[in-house]
Amino acid sequence: MNLDISDKSLPVYEALASSVRHKIIQLLANRPMNIRELAEAVGLTSAIVSMHVKKLEKAAIISTSMQPG
């Protein structure tokens, strides 16, 4: 098995090191969700879920978009 252990891969490994982020990835694989919906689904506050989402974005595992409100 080849693992990329360069500095550019560290955000990916960090992002995958959380069971909460695994759950977020699973939820988003089914359908787009906003922070509030994700927070309800994982039982955490929106602020904490936002922090997890930012780590997933930094690792380029997910991308977000601002929806007109």
N, C-alpha and C positions, 0 to 999 in steps of 0.2 A: 504494500500500500504506500502510495506517495502522499505525503502531507506537506502542504506549503506552510512553512513556519516563518516566513518572512514577516516583517513588521506590517505590511499591508493586509495580512490575513488575521492579525490579532483581533480587530473588531468583530470579525465573524465568529471566532472562537469564544470571545467574551459574550456576544449576543446569544450564542447557543448554550451558554452555561447556566441558564435559568429555566426552571420548569414553568414559570409564569410566561416567559417569552415563547416557550414551546406551545403552550395553550393558545396564546395570541395568534401564532402562526397557523395553528389548526383551525381556529375560528375564522380567520381571514381567508383561509383556503376554501371555505364553504361559501362565503359571501362578503362583500364589503361591509364594514361596520365602522361607526364613529367611536370616539374615545368613550363616550358615555355608555354605549352599548357594550363595548369591550369591558369596561369597568364593572358593569352589572354581571356580565358573564363570568368573570374571574373573581368577583367578590372583593375588589379593591377600589380605592378612590380613583377618581379621574386623574389626579395629579401623579399618583404612582404609576398608573397605566401609561400616561404620557411619557414618563421617564423610560419605561420599558420600550415603548414604540420608538422613541428617539434612538435608543441603542440598536434596534432592528433596522431603522433607516440608515444609521451611520454605517452599518455592515452591509448595506444594499440588499438586505433580505426582503424588505418590504418597501413600498413607496406610498406616500400619502398625498392626498390632494385636498385642497380647501373647497368645500361645496358652498355655493351661494346660500345664504340663510335668509 
